[in-house]
């Protein structure tokens, strides 16, 4: 099991090795078990103007522990194939292909396998002097805290998962949302493990509590943001058992 943990950790991106002038990041990654059904993912391309294009994803696979970890390995491999090898760079198209490839890999048309994943994907690039983000989500939102308005924007994902034979919205296409970014803007991507976590009174941590925390971060550096989020979550959970894998990426535009 520890060997499996080592392999899974090896596929996760190390943002310390990917420092650049466009953004900085923090990561919260808390598997429920030794290995995780969550993973976060990153890729970098160069566009036709020779500018860097950055892709981020936070992925929540069916289950946790060993079953979830197997799904995370499949998801990671397919994302690398679609974005890095096939050079598909539109987030909604990446999700459509990922959906098809997961269904094929698990032979879901021939079996009763219903495994899949929910995820949010964000592409960030500088184009014509503007920094832009393009987001697409499979049942997962993206939060953006604008430095100019100091207001939190909540971009909702499409009501469709990746994979699964019981997906009622199979024919509904994934969509893209584009937004301009400015220096100091903050982006947050996370799995539902954090918002679904319960405390001693059985109440969930919830989206509203997370949003309130994030809204207070406009002038807070990323290292401190991570510390404050983890401290608030630990204080809420106390001695309760962790229910699910927890993953989160925070990004600040420089």
Secondary structure, 3 states (H helix, E strand, C coil): CHHHHHHHHHHCCCHHHCCCCCEEEEEEEECCCCCCCEEEEEEEEECCCCCEEEEEEEEEECCCHHHHHHHHHHHHHHHHHHHHHCCCCCHHHHHHHHHHHHHHHCCCCCCCCCCCEEEEEEEEEEECCEEEEEEEEEECCEEEECCCCCCEEEECCECCCECCCCCCCCCCCCCCEEEEECCCCEEEEECCCCCCCECCCCCECHHHHHHHHHHCCCCCCHHHHHHHHHHHHHHHHCCCCCCCCEEEEEEEEC
